[in-house]
Amino acid sequence: MAAAGPLAGRVALVTGANTGIGRVTARELARQGAHVFVACRTAERARAVLDDIRALPGAGAADFLALDLGDFASVRACAHAFLARDLPLHLLINNAGLAGARGRTASGFEMAFGVNHVGHFLLTDLLLARIRASAPARIVTVASRAHTRVAGIDWTAVRAPTRTRTGFPEYGVSKLANVLFSAELGRRLSGSGVTTYALHPGVVASDVWRRVPAPLRWLIKRGMISVEEGAATTLYCATSAACAGQTGLYYDKCAVKDPAPAGQDALLAAELWKRSAAWIA
């Protein structure tokens, strides 16, 4: 049966869609008729959400794309696999993320920064021509209010293994990078028909905390909101007519909110863009 709903005929790609708010986002976009690509590390991880979507009456199609954001080769292969389908791309949801992880990615970045920012920067860059050709289109990046806890970016630290025991300060830096990236991308795409959004989903009891040691993970997840509640602002930015004319802004609880001062620093955003472009070249 052909997909029905307001997003019928639209194509979306959601990173980290196998779990948490990404899973809810993918399911709800498909429920509204979109053809959704679930991008995560393995087909086994994607199976449950694909089954969920395919069981929805009138939902759009759902397909898997292999993606490890910490590995440039995997990001490039994911983009190539999508582009080879010769489909438009109307919604790119840069959702995947991790917190409390320690180490360095396969591509040589501090773990949270490499996955949360650099991997998404590369994926967006590789898909951008297709997104522009598909306009009107939206690029939604899931950030966090954790960006308010850091004052800037240490360019040496983001190329080194995680320094802190908890990894939370590094997570804040990666989320600041998300806010800056979305704002700079919005400036660069002005007038193109492609709009950009960064958002705080709320403090969500999701698998983003999976690398945090078990006792601490249990404590910090008490009182957090559900993944369904956490996906609300992502879905608002992806689908609402109310924000269709907005770009480069930051959202919380489905409303525009000023990011922290560092998140409004256009010079820092331009420097981040320059360095990110050099890293992926």
C-alpha angles and dihedrals in degrees: 000000000000117000117263132196139071094301097049108138093022123115124215134184117200121188117214089016094148095081146015121002090346090061092049090047093051092047094049094046089051091046087058090053105265122142099238128203113204108210116194140124103277140015089235090060091049097048098088096051092044089053090049092053096044090053092057113101112241094003124148122256121281128208137175128239122187111235135167106177092198092063119066092202090057093047091051092047091050093052091046091051091052095045090049088064088067093222130139119250115219101163127036111183111193093198109138117106147143135211132197092024119139133203135042131297124246087256093056108261135120104277102249094037093048095050101033099041117009096044091050092045090056094044092049091047092052093049098038098096090053091047092050090050089052096053134181083065139141136217113203120190120193107222127160142228084248084089088075091067096066130063101206147325126290101212093200094049094053089061094049134071117277110287104195126073095233099036089220097119089052090049089055090053091051091051091049086054089053091054094046093045093052092048094048091045089052090054092048093048096046110143094010097105090246114112129193134213136185121192149180107229094196125258097305130194093229139129091271083095094053095114094053112103111266102250093048091043091056091051098048093047093057109107095013121135124254124266089248090057090043093056094055097089093044090054091046092054092044099048115011118114088208093073098034092108095045125091140175094018134129123237137200124178091358094303136099113263132179111251121224116288092263089053090057095050105117092186091054090047091052091048091049090051092049093050094043091052090051092048094055096041 
